[in-house]
Amino acid sequence: MANARVSHEGTVINVADGKVSVKIEVKSACSACHARSMCSVSELSEKVIEAQPAESVSVGDSVVVEMEEKFGLKAVFYVFFIPFILMASTLFVSANFVSEAFAALFSLLILAPYYLLLAFLKPYFAKQFVFVCRKI
């Protein structure tokens, strides 16, 4: 079975140093609804992603930005699952030694060094989580 890929269509806005900046529109599930103009729930935002070009592209080209699905799951693991485990374990352990308020505070404060570590390791993750863009 081939590796599943996550893909988004976008437009090239910059090409420099072997990297391509692609603007994609992130739509909520209800953004295609005919009543979205009257509803405050619908969302539409633009993101810029740096990708490696699989072929020659230029500014203004329509492209598809892809990443293997396993990398998306790995990113969710690092950004959501590990912090949840850190918070929960800190809360349960510290609740045995201090008041509930301090235990809650400690469980929130434990996230600061973790996210600083992630920020420090950003160059490593940039090499691991690679987006590739192809012309449409």
N, CA, C and O atoms as a printed pandas DataFrame, in Angstrom:
     atom_number atom_name residue_name chain_id  residue_number  x_coord  y_coord  z_coord
0              1         N          MET        A               1    0.845   -1.177    0.000
1              2        CA          MET        A               1    0.000    0.000    0.000
2              3         C          MET        A               1    0.889    1.239    0.000
3              4         O          MET        A               1    1.854    1.310    0.761
4              5         N          ALA        A               2    0.582    2.179   -0.819
5              6        CA          ALA        A               2    1.356    3.420   -0.915
6              7         C          ALA        A               2    1.105    4.279    0.311
7              8         O          ALA        A               2    0.062    4.173    0.955
8              9         N          ASN        A               3    2.075    5.132    0.627
9             10        CA          ASN        A               3    1.927    6.036    1.761
10            11         C          ASN        A               3    0.829    7.049    1.478
11            12         O          ASN        A               3    0.780    7.650    0.405
12            13         N          ALA        A               4   -0.048    7.229    2.452
13            14        CA          ALA        A               4   -1.102    8.231    2.315
14            15         C          ALA        A               4   -0.480    9.611    2.420
15            16         O          ALA        A               4    0.492    9.819    3.145
16            17         N          ARG        A               5   -1.055   10.546    1.687
17            18        CA          ARG        A               5   -0.523   11.900    1.676
18            19         C          ARG        A               5   -1.622   12.889    2.007
19            20         O          ARG        A               5   -2.782   12.708    1.639
20            21         N          VAL        A               6   -1.234   13.932    2.707
21            22        CA          VAL        A               6   -2.118   15.057    2.978
22            23         C          VAL        A               6   -1.748   16.130    1.972
23            24         O          VAL        A               6   -0.570   16.457    1.823
24            25         N          SER        A               7   -2.736   16.684    1.277
25            26        CA          SER        A               7   -2.413   17.674    0.250
26            27         C          SER        A               7   -3.365   18.860    0.316
27            28         O          SER        A               7   -4.522   18.736    0.720
28            29         N          HIS        A               8   -2.843   20.012   -0.094
29            30        CA          HIS        A               8   -3.614   21.258   -0.165
30            31         C          HIS        A               8   -3.219   21.984   -1.441
31            32         O          HIS        A               8   -2.052   21.991   -1.832
32            33         N          GLU        A               9   -4.200   22.589   -2.076
33            34        CA          GLU        A               9   -3.910   23.406   -3.244
34            35         C          GLU        A               9   -3.565   24.814   -2.801
35            36         O          GLU        A               9   -4.117   25.319   -1.823
36            37         N          GLY        A              10   -2.647   25.450   -3.525
37            38        CA          GLY        A              10   -2.247   26.798   -3.179
38            39         C          GLY        A              10   -1.604   27.511   -4.344
39            40         O          GLY        A              10   -1.563   27.004   -5.465
40            41         N          THR        A              11   -1.098   28.706   -4.055
41            42        CA          THR        A              11   -0.466   29.549   -5.060
42            43         C          THR        A              11    0.931   29.922   -4.592
43            44         O          THR        A              11    1.121   30.300   -3.436
44            45         N          VAL        A              12    1.900   29.818   -5.475
45            46        CA          VAL        A              12    3.281   30.170   -5.150
46            47         C          VAL        A              12    3.374   31.683   -4.999
47            48         O          VAL        A              12    2.966   32.425   -5.893
48            49         N          ILE        A              13    3.916   32.146   -3.857
49            50        CA          ILE        A              13    4.080   33.587   -3.651
50            51         C          ILE        A              13    5.550   34.010   -3.622
51            52         O          ILE        A              13    5.860   35.196   -3.739
52            53         N          ASN        A              14    6.460   33.030   -3.464
53            54        CA          ASN        A              14    7.886   33.374   -3.433
54            55         C          ASN        A              14    8.705   32.127   -3.751
55            56         O          ASN        A              14    8.361   31.023   -3.330
56            57         N          VAL        A              15    9.785   32.313   -4.495
57            58        CA          VAL        A              15   10.725   31.238   -4.785
58            59         C          VAL        A              15   12.115   31.776   -4.484
59            60         O          VAL        A              15   12.559   32.741   -5.106
60            61         N          ALA        A              16   12.812   31.143   -3.515
61            62        CA          ALA        A              16   14.155   31.599   -3.155
62            63         C          ALA        A              16   14.916   30.485   -2.451
63            64         O          ALA        A              16   14.350   29.749   -1.643
64            65         N          ASP        A              17   16.200   30.368   -2.763
65            66        CA          ASP        A              17   17.109   29.438   -2.101
66            67         C          ASP        A              17   16.600   27.999   -2.085
67            68         O          ASP        A              17   16.759   27.308   -1.079
68            69         N          GLY        A              18   16.008   27.544   -3.152
69            70        CA          GLY        A              18   15.535   26.172   -3.231
70            71         C          GLY        A              18   14.287   25.903   -2.426
71            72         O          GLY        A              18   13.875   24.750   -2.296
72            73         N          LYS        A              19   13.683   26.927   -1.890
73            74        CA          LYS        A              19   12.436   26.802   -1.127
74            75         C          LYS        A              19   11.346   27.586   -1.840
75            76         O          LYS        A              19   11.610   28.591   -2.500
76            77         N          VAL        A              20   10.139   27.116   -1.697
77            78        CA          VAL        A              20    8.986   27.761   -2.306
78            79         C          VAL        A              20    8.009   28.117   -1.192
79            80         O          VAL        A              20    7.680   27.267   -0.365
80            81         N          SER        A              21    7.545   29.362   -1.162
81            82        CA          SER        A              21    6.505   29.772   -0.226
82            83         C          SER        A              21    5.167   29.685   -0.950
83            84         O          SER        A              21    4.972   30.288   -2.006
84            85         N          VAL        A              22    4.253   28.923   -0.360
85            86        CA          VAL        A              22    2.960   28.674   -0.981
86            87         C          VAL        A              22    1.866   29.168   -0.051
87            88         O          VAL        A              22    1.851   28.838    1.135
88            89         N          LYS        A              23    0.939   29.969   -0.600
89            90        CA          LYS        A              23   -0.199   30.453    0.176
90            91         C          LYS        A              23   -1.357   29.496   -0.058
91            92         O          LYS        A              23   -1.776   29.271   -1.193
92            93         N          ILE        A              24   -1.874   28.927    1.052
93            94        CA          ILE        A              24   -3.026   28.036    0.947
94            95         C          ILE        A              24   -4.171   28.621    1.755
95            96         O          ILE        A              24   -3.956   29.358    2.718
96            97         N          GLU        A              25   -5.387   28.284    1.354
97            98        CA          GLU        A              25   -6.566   28.694    2.096
98            99         C          GLU        A              25   -7.033   27.525    2.938
99           100         O          GLU        A              25   -7.286   26.438    2.418
100          101         N          VAL        A              26   -7.147   27.747    4.245
101          102        CA          VAL        A              26   -7.630   26.729    5.151
102          103         C          VAL        A              26   -9.097   27.019    5.405
103          104         O          VAL        A              26   -9.452   28.083    5.912
104          105         N          LYS        A              27   -9.943   26.070    5.051
105          106        CA          LYS        A              27  -11.381   26.278    5.154
106          107         C          LYS        A              27  -11.952   25.402    6.260
107          108         O          LYS        A              27  -11.512   24.270    6.461
108          109         N          SER        A              28  -12.933   25.936    6.973
109          110        CA          SER        A              28  -13.645   25.114    7.937
110          111         C          SER        A              28  -14.599   24.209    7.175
111          112         O          SER        A              28  -14.805   24.388    5.975
112          113         N          ALA        A              29  -15.173   23.250    7.858
113          114        CA          ALA        A              29  -16.060   22.288    7.207
114          115         C          ALA        A              29  -17.278   22.951    6.598
115          116         O          ALA        A              29  -17.833   22.445    5.622
116          117         N          CYS        A              30  -17.709   24.086    7.159
117          118        CA          CYS        A              30  -18.938   24.707    6.661
118          119         C          CYS        A              30  -18.663   25.877    5.717
119          120         O          CYS        A              30  -19.589   26.609    5.370
120          121         N          SER        A              31  -17.421   26.067    5.296
121          122        CA          SER        A              31  -17.129   27.221    4.441
122          123         C          SER        A              31  -17.735   27.090    3.046
123          124         O          SER        A              31  -17.877   28.087    2.339
124          125         N          ALA        A              32  -18.089   25.880    2.650
125          126        CA          ALA        A              32  -18.699   25.685    1.332
126          127         C          ALA        A              32  -20.218   25.820    1.370
127          128         O          ALA        A              32  -20.881   25.700    0.340
128          129         N          CYS        A              33  -20.763   26.066    2.546
129          130        CA          CYS        A              33  -22.215   26.164    2.712
130          131         C          CYS        A              33  -22.749   27.419    2.026
131          132         O          CYS        A              33  -22.095   28.462    2.029
132          133         N          HIS        A              34  -23.932   27.313    1.444
133          134        CA          HIS        A              34  -24.527   28.455    0.755
134          135         C          HIS        A              34  -24.952   29.563    1.719
135          136         O          HIS        A              34  -25.136   30.704    1.293
136          137         N          ALA        A              35  -25.110   29.256    3.000
137          138        CA          ALA        A              35  -25.552   30.248    3.984
138          139         C          ALA        A              35  -24.403   30.810    4.813
139          140         O          ALA        A              35  -24.640   31.449    5.837
140          141         N          ARG        A              36  -23.165   30.583    4.386
141          142        CA          ARG        A              36  -22.021   31.004    5.204
142          143         C          ARG        A              36  -21.934   32.514    5.398
143          144         O          ARG        A              36  -21.388   32.967    6.403
144          145         N          SER        A              37  -22.458   33.303    4.464
145          146        CA          SER        A              37  -22.387   34.761    4.601
146          147         C          SER        A              37  -23.286   35.266    5.723
147          148         O          SER        A              37  -23.052   36.348    6.262
148          149         N          MET        A              38  -24.301   34.502    6.078
149          150        CA          MET        A              38  -25.209   34.898    7.157
150          151         C          MET        A              38  -24.848   34.230    8.472
151          152         O          MET        A              38  -25.471   34.514    9.495
152          153         N          CYS        A              39  -23.872   33.364    8.469
153          154        CA          CYS        A              39  -23.529   32.587    9.650
154          155         C          CYS        A              39  -22.166   33.028   10.173
155          156         O          CYS        A              39  -21.237   33.236    9.392
156          157         N          SER        A              40  -22.048   33.169   11.462
157          158        CA          SER        A              40  -20.768   33.592   12.036
158          159         C          SER        A              40  -19.855   32.410   12.332
159          160         O          SER        A              40  -18.737   32.605   12.809
160          161         N          VAL        A              41  -20.302   31.197   12.062
161          162        CA          VAL        A              41  -19.518   30.014   12.374
162          163         C          VAL        A              41  -18.461   29.732   11.314
163          164         O          VAL        A              41  -17.387   29.227   11.640
164          165         N          SER        A              42  -18.741   30.045   10.060
165          166        CA          SER        A              42  -17.817   29.683    8.987
166          167         C          SER        A              42  -16.505   30.448    9.119
167          168         O          SER        A              42  -16.474   31.614    9.512
168          169         N          GLU        A              43  -15.426   29.754    8.777
169          170        CA          GLU        A              43  -14.094   30.332    8.880
170          171         C          GLU        A              43  -13.331   30.115    7.582
171          172         O          GLU        A              43  -13.527   29.118    6.887
172          173         N          LEU        A              44  -12.475   31.046    7.274
173          174        CA          LEU        A              44  -11.583   30.930    6.138
174          175         C          LEU        A              44  -10.326   31.716    6.482
175          176         O          LEU        A              44  -10.395   32.912    6.765
176          177         N          SER        A              45   -9.188   31.053    6.458
177          178        CA          SER        A              45   -7.947   31.758    6.756
178          179         C          SER        A              45   -6.883   31.333    5.754
179          180         O          SER        A              45   -6.993   30.285    5.118
180          181         N          GLU        A              46   -5.869   32.150    5.627
181          182        CA          GLU        A              46   -4.769   31.874    4.708
182          183         C          GLU        A              46   -3.521   31.550    5.514
183          184         O          GLU        A              46   -3.245   32.175    6.537
184          185         N          LYS        A              47   -2.773   30.565    5.039
185          186        CA          LYS        A              47   -1.516   30.161    5.661
186          187         C          LYS        A              47   -0.439   30.166    4.595
187          188         O          LYS        A              47   -0.718   29.965    3.413
188          189         N          VAL        A              48    0.785   30.395    5.017
189          190        CA          VAL        A              48    1.925   30.323    4.105
190          191         C          VAL        A              48    2.800   29.163    4.563
191          192         O          VAL        A              48    3.199   29.087    5.725
192          193         N          ILE        A              49    3.087   28.268    3.635
193          194        CA          ILE        A              49    3.873   27.067    3.923
194          195         C          ILE        A              49    5.123   27.095    3.065
195          196         O          ILE        A              49    5.064   27.427    1.881
196          197         N          GLU        A              50    6.262   26.745    3.666
197          198        CA          GLU        A              50    7.501   26.597    2.899
198          199         C          GLU        A              50    7.603   25.150    2.462
199          200         O          GLU        A              50    7.434   24.234    3.267
200          201         N          ALA        A              51    7.880   24.951    1.183
201          202        CA          ALA        A              51    7.954   23.604    0.634
202          203         C          ALA        A              51    9.147   23.478   -0.285
203          204         O          ALA        A              51    9.733   24.470   -0.718
204          205         N          GLN        A              52    9.494   22.232   -0.573
205          206        CA          GLN        A              52   10.544   21.962   -1.543
206          207         C          GLN        A              52    9.868   21.704   -2.888
207          208         O          GLN        A              52    8.928   20.913   -2.965
208          209         N          PRO        A              53   10.334   22.359   -3.938
209          210        CA          PRO        A              53    9.699   22.131   -5.238
210          211         C          PRO        A              53   10.117   20.789   -5.830
211          212         O          PRO        A              53   11.301   20.456   -5.850
212          213         N          ALA        A              54    9.140   20.022   -6.311
213          214        CA          ALA        A              54    9.442   18.764   -6.991
214          215         C          ALA        A              54    9.801   19.014   -8.455
215          216         O          ALA        A              54   10.408   18.171   -9.114
216          217         N          GLU        A              55    9.414   20.186   -8.945
217          218        CA          GLU        A              55    9.714   20.584  -10.318
218          219         C          GLU        A              55    9.842   22.097  -10.334
219          220         O          GLU        A              55    9.602   22.756   -9.323
220          221         N          SER        A              56   10.215   22.639  -11.462
221          222        CA          SER        A              56   10.395   24.082  -11.571
222          223         C          SER        A              56    9.050   24.803  -11.447
223          224         O          SER        A              56    8.109   24.513  -12.186
224          225         N          VAL        A              57    8.975   25.733  -10.515
225          226        CA          VAL        A              57    7.765   26.536  -10.328
226          227         C          VAL        A              57    8.159   27.999  -10.274
227          228         O          VAL        A              57    9.306   28.338   -9.982
228          229         N          SER        A              58    7.195   28.862  -10.560
229          230        CA          SER        A              58    7.447   30.295  -10.477
230          231         C          SER        A              58    6.297   30.959   -9.744
231          232         O          SER        A              58    5.249   30.349   -9.531
232          233         N          VAL        A              59    6.497   32.213   -9.357
233          234        CA          VAL        A              59    5.498   32.968   -8.600
234          235         C          VAL        A              59    4.191   33.025   -9.398
235          236         O          VAL        A              59    4.190   33.323  -10.593
236          237         N          GLY        A              60    3.094   32.737   -8.723
237          238        CA          GLY        A              60    1.779   32.764   -9.354
238          239         C          GLY        A              60    1.282   31.409   -9.824
239          240         O          GLY        A              60    0.105   31.270  -10.157
240          241         N          ASP        A              61    2.162   30.396   -9.859
241          242        CA          ASP        A              61    1.747   29.060  -10.289
242          243         C          ASP        A              61    0.809   28.436   -9.263
243          244         O          ASP        A              61    0.966   28.640   -8.059
244          245         N          SER        A              62   -0.161   27.681   -9.748
245          246        CA          SER        A              62   -1.023   26.892   -8.867
246          247         C          SER        A              62   -0.328   25.565   -8.613
247          248         O          SER        A              62    0.096   24.885   -9.547
248          249         N          VAL        A              63   -0.213   25.204   -7.344
249          250        CA          VAL        A              63    0.500   23.988   -6.964
250          251         C          VAL        A              63   -0.300   23.200   -5.936
251          252         O          VAL        A              63   -1.253   23.702   -5.340
252          253         N          VAL        A              64    0.113   21.962   -5.750
253          254        CA          VAL        A              64   -0.409   21.120   -4.689
254          255         C          VAL        A              64    0.743   20.895   -3.719
255          256         O          VAL        A              64    1.822   20.458   -4.120
256          257         N          VAL        A              65    0.512   21.195   -2.438
257          258        CA          VAL        A              65    1.511   20.982   -1.399
258          259         C          VAL        A              65    1.160   19.686   -0.691
259          260         O          VAL        A              65    0.031   19.514   -0.233
260          261         N          GLU        A              66    2.121   18.771   -0.598
261          262        CA          GLU        A              66    1.866   17.455   -0.027
262          263         C          GLU        A              66    2.851   17.122    1.086
263          264         O          GLU        A              66    3.994   17.579    1.097
264          265         N          MET        A              67    2.368   16.311    2.018
265          266        CA          MET        A              67    3.208   15.762    3.064
266          267         C          MET        A              67    2.660   14.387    3.404
267          268         O          MET        A              67    1.449   14.172    3.353
268          269         N          GLU        A              68    3.531   13.460    3.748
269          270        CA          GLU        A              68    3.063   12.132    4.116
270          271         C          GLU        A              68    2.221   12.221    5.380
271          272         O          GLU        A              68    2.540   12.967    6.306
272          273         N          GLU        A              69    1.155   11.456    5.403
273          274        CA          GLU        A              69    0.219   11.493    6.528
274          275         C          GLU        A              69    0.887   11.111    7.847
275          276         O          GLU        A              69    0.521   11.640    8.897
276          277         N          LYS        A              70    1.859   10.202    7.808
277          278        CA          LYS        A              70    2.518    9.778    9.052
278          279         C          LYS        A              70    3.230   10.945    9.736
279          280         O          LYS        A              70    3.344   10.968   10.961
280          281         N          PHE        A              71    3.714   11.924    8.943
281          282        CA          PHE        A              71    4.369   13.077    9.545
282          283         C          PHE        A              71    3.365   13.984   10.245
283          284         O          PHE        A              71    3.676   14.589   11.272
284          285         N          GLY        A              72    2.167   14.076    9.691
285          286        CA          GLY        A              72    1.113   14.840   10.353
286          287         C          GLY        A              72    0.741   14.217   11.691
287          288         O          GLY        A              72    0.539   14.924   12.678
288          289         N          LEU        A              73    0.651   12.902   11.718
289          290        CA          LEU        A              73    0.342   12.209   12.968
290          291         C          LEU        A              73    1.478   12.368   13.979
291          292         O          LEU        A              73    1.240   12.489   15.181
292          293         N          LYS        A              74    2.697   12.367   13.483
293          294        CA          LYS        A              74    3.853   12.573   14.357
294          295         C          LYS        A              74    3.830   13.979   14.954
295          296         O          LYS        A              74    4.142   14.157   16.131
296          297         N          ALA        A              75    3.461   14.975   14.150
297          298        CA          ALA        A              75    3.368   16.352   14.637
298          299         C          ALA        A              75    2.293   16.471   15.711
299          300         O          ALA        A              75    2.505   17.145   16.719
300          301         N          VAL        A              76    1.155   15.835   15.516
301          302        CA          VAL        A              76    0.085   15.834   16.528
302          303         C          VAL        A              76    0.597   15.195   17.814
303          304         O          VAL        A              76    0.282   15.668   18.907
304          305         N          PHE        A              77    1.374   14.137   17.698
305          306        CA          PHE        A              77    1.947   13.481   18.868
306          307         C          PHE        A              77    2.828   14.440   19.669
307          308         O          PHE        A              77    2.705   14.526   20.891
308          309         N          TYR        A              78    3.724   15.169   18.973
309          310        CA          TYR        A              78    4.635   16.089   19.659
310          311         C          TYR        A              78    3.929   17.315   20.237
311          312         O          TYR        A              78    4.299   17.791   21.311
312          313         N          VAL        A              79    2.925   17.826   19.542
313          314        CA          VAL        A              79    2.323   19.099   19.926
314          315         C          VAL        A              79    1.127   18.943   20.850
315          316         O          VAL        A              79    0.838   19.854   21.625
316          317         N          PHE        A              80    0.423   17.818   20.795
317          318        CA          PHE        A              80   -0.769   17.651   21.620
318          319         C          PHE        A              80   -0.683   16.504   22.617
319          320         O          PHE        A              80   -1.011   16.685   23.790
320          321         N          PHE        A              81   -0.248   15.327   22.174
321          322        CA          PHE        A              81   -0.270   14.159   23.040
322          323         C          PHE        A              81    0.754   14.248   24.169
323          324         O          PHE        A              81    0.404   14.065   25.335
324          325         N          ILE        A              82    2.005   14.526   23.840
325          326        CA          ILE        A              82    3.044   14.620   24.886
326          327         C          ILE        A              82    2.726   15.724   25.892
327          328         O          ILE        A              82    2.845   15.477   27.093
328          329         N          PRO        A              83    2.324   16.939   25.469
329          330        CA          PRO        A              83    1.965   17.949   26.474
330          331         C          PRO        A              83    0.804   17.514   27.368
331          332         O          PRO        A              83    0.800   17.819   28.561
332          333         N          PHE        A              84   -0.177   16.809   26.812
333          334        CA          PHE        A              84   -1.288   16.317   27.630
334          335         C          PHE        A              84   -0.790   15.342   28.693
335          336         O          PHE        A              84   -1.190   15.425   29.855
336          337         N          ILE        A              85    0.084   14.417   28.295
337          338        CA          ILE        A              85    0.645   13.451   29.245
338          339         C          ILE        A              85    1.468   14.177   30.311
339          340         O          ILE        A              85    1.381   13.839   31.491
340          341         N          LEU        A              86    2.272   15.179   29.906
341          342        CA          LEU        A              86    3.051   15.961   30.869
342          343         C          LEU        A              86    2.149   16.669   31.876
343          344         O          LEU        A              86    2.395   16.628   33.082
344          345         N          MET        A              87    1.104   17.319   31.368
345          346        CA          MET        A              87    0.192   18.044   32.259
346          347         C          MET        A              87   -0.535   17.098   33.208
347          348         O          MET        A              87   -0.603   17.356   34.410
348          349         N          ALA        A              88   -1.071   16.019   32.683
349          350        CA          ALA        A              88   -1.841   15.092   33.509
350          351         C          ALA        A              88   -0.963   14.442   34.570
351          352         O          ALA        A              88   -1.357   14.355   35.734
352          353         N          SER        A              89    0.217   13.987   34.180
353          354        CA          SER        A              89    1.086   13.343   35.159
354          355         C          SER        A              89    1.574   14.338   36.210
355          356         O          SER        A              89    1.661   13.992   37.388
356          357         N          THR        A              90    1.892   15.563   35.803
357          358        CA          THR        A              90    2.301   16.586   36.765
358          359         C          THR        A              90    1.161   16.917   37.721
359          360         O          THR        A              90    1.383   17.096   38.918
360          361         N          LEU        A              91   -0.044   16.998   37.201
361          362        CA          LEU        A              91   -1.210   17.288   38.040
362          363         C          LEU        A              91   -1.432   16.199   39.067
363          364         O          LEU        A              91   -1.608   16.496   40.248
364          365         N          PHE        A              92   -1.430   14.945   38.647
365          366        CA          PHE        A              92   -1.701   13.846   39.575
366          367         C          PHE        A              92   -0.596   13.659   40.599
367          368         O          PHE        A              92   -0.877   13.375   41.764
368          369         N          VAL        A              93    0.651   13.811   40.188
369          370        CA          VAL        A              93    1.765   13.652   41.128
370          371         C          VAL        A              93    1.818   14.813   42.114
371          372         O          VAL        A              93    1.930   14.597   43.320
372          373         N          SER        A              94    1.738   16.044   41.609
373          374        CA          SER        A              94    1.856   17.201   42.501
374          375         C          SER        A              94    0.631   17.381   43.392
375          376         O          SER        A              94    0.736   18.019   44.439
376          377         N          ALA        A              95   -0.522   16.842   43.014
377          378        CA          ALA        A              95   -1.719   16.949   43.854
378          379         C          ALA        A              95   -1.554   16.190   45.164
379          380         O          ALA        A              95   -2.263   16.468   46.132
380          381         N          ASN        A              96   -0.634   15.241   45.208
381          382        CA          ASN        A              96   -0.369   14.496   46.447
382          383         C          ASN        A              96    0.500   15.285   47.417
383          384         O          ASN        A              96    0.569   14.940   48.596
384          385         N          PHE        A              97    1.165   16.334   46.948
385          386        CA          PHE        A              97    2.106   17.061   47.784
386          387         C          PHE        A              97    1.704   18.501   48.074
387          388         O          PHE        A              97    2.107   19.053   49.098
388          389         N          VAL        A              98    0.922   19.116   47.201
389          390        CA          VAL        A              98    0.528   20.520   47.375
390          391         C          VAL        A              98   -0.973   20.643   47.156
391          392         O          VAL        A              98   -1.641   19.666   46.816
392          393         N          SER        A              99   -1.494   21.836   47.351
393          394        CA          SER        A              99   -2.928   22.059   47.161
394          395         C          SER        A              99   -3.305   21.918   45.682
395          396         O          SER        A              99   -2.439   21.916   44.807
396          397         N          GLU        A             100   -4.591   21.801   45.425
397          398        CA          GLU        A             100   -5.070   21.636   44.053
398          399         C          GLU        A             100   -4.709   22.831   43.173
399          400         O          GLU        A             100   -4.387   22.672   41.995
400          401         N          ALA        A             101   -4.766   24.017   43.753
401          402        CA          ALA        A             101   -4.453   25.218   42.974
402          403         C          ALA        A             101   -2.992   25.212   42.531
403          404         O          ALA        A             101   -2.694   25.514   41.376
404          405         N          PHE        A             102   -2.085   24.873   43.439
405          406        CA          PHE        A             102   -0.672   24.798   43.068
406          407         C          PHE        A             102   -0.407   23.646   42.099
407          408         O          PHE        A             102    0.428   23.768   41.202
408          409         N          ALA        A             103   -1.106   22.545   42.275
409          410        CA          ALA        A             103   -0.950   21.410   41.359
410          411         C          ALA        A             103   -1.371   21.815   39.943
411          412         O          ALA        A             103   -0.700   21.470   38.970
412          413         N          ALA        A             104   -2.483   22.547   39.834
413          414        CA          ALA        A             104   -2.929   23.019   38.525
414          415         C          ALA        A             104   -1.915   23.989   37.928
415          416         O          ALA        A             104   -1.622   23.928   36.734
416          417         N          LEU        A             105   -1.382   24.882   38.755
417          418        CA          LEU        A             105   -0.380   25.832   38.283
418          419         C          LEU        A             105    0.877   25.113   37.801
419          420         O          LEU        A             105    1.415   25.446   36.745
420          421         N          PHE        A             106    1.345   24.135   38.564
421          422        CA          PHE        A             106    2.532   23.371   38.164
422          423         C          PHE        A             106    2.284   22.628   36.850
423          424         O          PHE        A             106    3.160   22.562   35.988
424          425         N          SER        A             107    1.083   22.075   36.710
425          426        CA          SER        A             107    0.797   21.328   35.484
426          427         C          SER        A             107    0.774   22.242   34.256
427          428         O          SER        A             107    1.094   21.801   33.151
428          429         N          LEU        A             108    0.402   23.501   34.441
429          430        CA          LEU        A             108    0.467   24.453   33.330
430          431         C          LEU        A             108    1.899   24.930   33.088
431          432         O          LEU        A             108    2.328   25.074   31.943
432          433         N          LEU        A             109    2.628   25.170   34.167
433          434        CA          LEU        A             109    4.005   25.661   34.038
434          435         C          LEU        A             109    4.948   24.638   33.421
435          436         O          LEU        A             109    5.969   25.003   32.838
436          437         N          ILE        A             110    4.610   23.362   33.548
437          438        CA          ILE        A             110    5.475   22.328   32.970
438          439         C          ILE        A             110    5.517   22.416   31.446
439          440         O          ILE        A             110    6.438   21.898   30.815
440          441         N          LEU        A             111    4.517   23.074   30.858
441          442        CA          LEU        A             111    4.473   23.203   29.400
442          443         C          LEU        A             111    5.500   24.198   28.859
443          444         O          LEU        A             111    5.962   24.059   27.726
444          445         N          ALA        A             112    5.858   25.202   29.664
445          446        CA          ALA        A             112    6.803   26.221   29.200
446          447         C          ALA        A             112    8.146   25.614   28.777
447          448         O          ALA        A             112    8.598   25.885   27.664
448          449         N          PRO        A             113    8.805   24.799   29.627
449          450        CA          PRO        A             113   10.077   24.221   29.168
450          451         C          PRO        A             113    9.904   23.271   27.982
451          452         O          PRO        A             113   10.784   23.171   27.126
452          453         N          TYR        A             114    8.769   22.575   27.938
453          454        CA          TYR        A             114    8.544   21.651   26.822
454          455         C          TYR        A             114    8.443   22.412   25.507
455          456         O          TYR        A             114    9.089   22.043   24.526
456          457         N          TYR        A             115    7.631   23.477   25.478
457          458        CA          TYR        A             115    7.488   24.227   24.230
458          459         C          TYR        A             115    8.765   25.015   23.902
459          460         O          TYR        A             115    9.042   25.259   22.728
460          461         N          LEU        A             116    9.536   25.411   24.899
461          462        CA          LEU        A             116   10.851   26.009   24.619
462          463         C          LEU        A             116   11.776   24.987   23.975
463          464         O          LEU        A             116   12.535   25.318   23.064
464          465         N          LEU        A             117   11.714   23.750   24.443
465          466        CA          LEU        A             117   12.502   22.684   23.834
466          467         C          LEU        A             117   12.087   22.464   22.384
467          468         O          LEU        A             117   12.941   22.296   21.513
468          469         N          LEU        A             118   10.779   22.464   22.120
469          470        CA          LEU        A             118   10.311   22.333   20.735
470          471         C          LEU        A             118   10.805   23.487   19.870
471          472         O          LEU        A             118   11.202   23.281   18.724
472          473         N          ALA        A             119   10.780   24.699   20.416
473          474        CA          ALA        A             119   11.264   25.860   19.668
474          475         C          ALA        A             119   12.764   25.732   19.390
475          476         O          ALA        A             119   13.231   26.088   18.308
476          477         N          PHE        A             120   13.507   25.231   20.358
477          478        CA          PHE        A             120   14.941   25.028   20.187
478          479         C          PHE        A             120   15.226   23.975   19.117
479          480         O          PHE        A             120   16.205   24.084   18.378
480          481         N          LEU        A             121   14.371   22.959   19.035
481          482        CA          LEU        A             121   14.548   21.870   18.073
482          483         C          LEU        A             121   13.879   22.138   16.726
483          484         O          LEU        A             121   13.772   21.230   15.901
484          485         N          LYS        A             122   13.432   23.357   16.496
485          486        CA          LYS        A             122   12.737   23.693   15.252
486          487         C          LYS        A             122   13.557   23.357   14.002
487          488         O          LYS        A             122   12.986   22.835   13.045
488          489         N          PRO        A             123   14.874   23.632   13.962
489          490        CA          PRO        A             123   15.644   23.244   12.769
490          491         C          PRO        A             123   15.626   21.727   12.514
491          492         O          PRO        A             123   15.594   21.288   11.364
492          493         N          TYR        A             124   15.646   20.944   13.579
493          494        CA          TYR        A             124   15.564   19.486   13.443
494          495         C          TYR        A             124   14.221   19.090   12.837
495          496         O          TYR        A             124   14.163   18.291   11.902
496          497         N          PHE        A             125   13.143   19.657   13.378
497          498        CA          PHE        A             125   11.808   19.318   12.890
498          499         C          PHE        A             125   11.594   19.813   11.463
499          500         O          PHE        A             125   10.866   19.182   10.697
500          501         N          ALA        A             126   12.210   20.923   11.098
501          502        CA          ALA        A             126   12.085   21.436    9.732
502          503         C          ALA        A             126   12.673   20.448    8.728
503          504         O          ALA        A             126   12.197   20.361    7.596
504          505         N          LYS        A             127   13.694   19.711    9.128
505          506        CA          LYS        A             127   14.279   18.700    8.255
506          507         C          LYS        A             127   13.436   17.427    8.229
507          508         O          LYS        A             127   13.417   16.715    7.225
508          509         N          GLN        A             128   12.741   17.138    9.326
509          510        CA          GLN        A             128   11.940   15.924    9.421
510          511         C          GLN        A             128   10.597   16.043    8.712
511          512         O          GLN        A             128   10.172   15.116    8.022
512          513         N          PHE        A             129    9.926   17.188    8.883
513          514        CA          PHE        A             129    8.594   17.397    8.332
514          515         C          PHE        A             129    8.714   18.215    7.048
515          516         O          PHE        A             129    8.728   19.445    7.076
516          517         N          VAL        A             130    8.800   17.515    5.938
517          518        CA          VAL        A             130    9.069   18.164    4.655
518          519         C          VAL        A             130    7.804   18.191    3.798
519          520         O          VAL        A             130    7.162   17.165    3.575
520          521         N          PHE        A             131    7.464   19.390    3.324
521          522        CA          PHE        A             131    6.379   19.566    2.362
522          523         C          PHE        A             131    6.990   19.585    0.968
523          524         O          PHE        A             131    8.069   20.142    0.767
524          525         N          VAL        A             132    6.309   18.982    0.011
525          526        CA          VAL        A             132    6.749   18.966   -1.380
526          527         C          VAL        A             132    5.628   19.577   -2.207
527          528         O          VAL        A             132    4.456   19.268   -1.991
528          529         N          CYS        A             133    5.984   20.451   -3.163
529          530        CA          CYS        A             133    4.949   21.047   -4.012
530          531         C          CYS        A             133    5.138   20.629   -5.460
531          532         O          CYS        A             133    6.256   20.524   -5.966
532          533         N          ARG        A             134    4.005   20.394   -6.105
533          534        CA          ARG        A             134    3.966   19.994   -7.516
534          535         C          ARG        A             134    2.972   20.881   -8.256
535          536         O          ARG        A             134    1.951   21.277   -7.693
536          537         N          LYS        A             135    3.265   21.193   -9.512
537          538        CA          LYS        A             135    2.338   21.994  -10.317
538          539         C          LYS        A             135    1.045   21.221  -10.537
539          540         O          LYS        A             135    1.024   19.993  -10.613
540          541         N          ILE        A             136   -0.031   21.995  -10.637
541          542        CA          ILE        A             136   -1.339   21.378  -10.930
542          543         C          ILE        A             136   -1.470   21.240  -12.428
543          544         O          ILE        A             136   -2.487   20.747  -12.916
